[in-house]
Amino acid sequence: MSQKVTKGVQMLLGDPKRAVIKLSLPMMVGMLVQSLYNLVDGIWVAGLGSNALAAIGLFFPIFMGLIALASGLGVGASSAISRRIGAQNKKDADNVADHAVITGLFLGVLLSVFLFPVIETIFVDMGATQEIVELAVKYSRILILGASVIVFNNVANGILRGEGDTKRSMYAMVLGSGLNIILDPIFIYTLGLGVVGAAYATLLSMIITSGFLVFWLFFKRDTYVDITLKDFDPNREIFIDILRVGLPSALAQLAMSFAMFFINTIIIRVGSSDAVAIFTSAWRIIMLGTVPLLGMATATTVIVGASYGARDIEKLEIAYLYAIKLGFLVELLVTLFIFIFASPITYLFTYSEGAEQLANGLVKALRILVLFLPFVPFGMLTGAMFRGIGQGEKSLIVTTLRTIIMQVGFAYIFAFYSDMGLSGVWIGVALGNMIAALVSFTWGKVTIRGVKEKFSTF
């Protein structure tokens, strides 16, 4: 089979610092637009009142779980493909892509069949009012039915990122999110569909994006990997390799979803449905601040993967530490911006008469939660490094430590064992993130020393 050398592959195998910047920037743009969509979606829904905001807030952790499984599979494919590029094994790289696509199609169908009948029960068990539950069910079932499209989008993007083609991955993300931003007000207000319209806009945008991904991977065929499902060669080792990174990555994101579920439950007991709207709105803004890191994490995983496949530990370590230094400086600036401009940012979510009562609470939540952002690079990029070397289980452990143990644990303690109420929840979330990030970075350094010793014996 011919050895293609695309620009992305050249970048993966070249200077690590240049690769971190070059591969990160397109992903930053794509993820920025994607995060802006999440922000704009909340702004449009805010015009429907606090109940509508709370309804999408209830589904938010479950939707994160669905995305977690889909993107986890994509991350597993990225890591496995990049390591085979480093080892100059194109045949196996192609087979990794075949395995990822087929597994993704199966996963999408399974998610729809499982979630559709139980979603209402889940919302009721969370303790929300009947009116909010009804809105959440109508919104969520549309996206649940489109699970196969969501999974395919993530897998296809993972394949492109794995071979260093972050530009086309960016194009797909910008297209999907851009369409969503345009379609949201049309479906919500012009067509009068309300919250349900936001779900239709999201699904239609994803379907159109999938069409472009299918064209690039199956028809244009100018990518490094060649996906030929008719020649699919089942390989247990490849499947396990994808899952060793993909499954922990998915479970790590599911841990975030469970954490959101538990935090929402804590908030409802301490506060009210309005408090859920405050938290989910603040979280959308905070997550927008992590967009640069998401781009860096994507680049770090594939650069580290290619370096690991080539057994170049020096390049691996340079890419990892350089990404952390850049990430820290960027997040420090983001933190200052959000803290200073918290009030005008809050107005975007509280401009309607039905949501204006959330303003003061949202400003307070933002100024507390944003304090953990400078610590995020140490944890997030360490997790990316773990995925790059094929040790996804370590990424799962550090994420579980951060979300379920530290984040939820501290939020619970400060909420119920102090007199701070909701402020205690925000402080607990921030403190848990800070401590876990530093623990993760320490483990990352120890792991790299171990990899050095391993390679020195060859």
C-alpha angles and dihedrals in degrees: 000000000000120000109234118201108199125180089256093055091048089053093050092052096043136073108338097215092049089046092053091055098038095047095039098053098064090046091049090054093046094046092044091057089044091051091045087056090054089050095045091045088057091047093052092046090047087067087067092059139256095299091060091048090049091049094057087041090060092052093042097087091045092049088048087055092052090048089046093061092044097046091041089062089047092050091049090053092047093053095044093047095047092050090052090049088054089049090046093238105141096165092061091043088058091048091050089057091050091051092048095052095048093045090048094054091051092047093051094055091046093053093052093049093048102042103039099072097040103042096094092052090052092054093047091051090054088066101242123150119268093250092055092044092055092051092046093050094051091048097045101045092063092056092042090057088054094054093118091057091048092051094047092051091054095044094048091049089048091055092051092048092048091063093044096257095134092148095068090042086055092050091054093049094046092048094050096044094040091053089048093053090052096043097045098077091040094055096035101044113006093048091033095230096133117194091353089059090061089057093049090050091052095049095046091050091052093049092053091047091051089057091060093046091051090051094051097045103035107026112022090040099186094130124110093247120061114215110203107161092183088064093045110152111198109225121181094201093053092047091050091046091055092046094046088067101022099050096049089044090052092045089048090056090043086055086058089051092049089048090053089048092052093043091050088051091050090048093051090052094046097037132358144266087290088059090056089053090050094051097045091047092049090046091054089056094045091049089051086060091058094056095102088053092051089056091047092047091054091050093044093053096053096039091049089045093053091045091049091049089052090044091236102145095171092059089044093055094044092054093047098049095039091054091051093051092050092044094053093052093047094048092048089059092045091051092053092048096051093043093051097041099037093121099054090042089053092055090069089067100036104043095109124081090240094056105033092098089069095064103093094042092049093052091051093048092049095051092052100040095047092065093080095057097092088057095052097083091061092058104030097048092044087056089050090053091050090053091048093058091046096253098122093154090070090053088052092051095051092046092049089049090052100043112027100027107030104022099042093032095055092041090054094047095048092043099050105021098049135047094243097098113184092001087060090057091052092047091048093051092049095046093047091054093049096052095043092051093056092047090051094051091051090053090048092057091048091050093052090052088053092051090051091054091047094052093044090064092060 
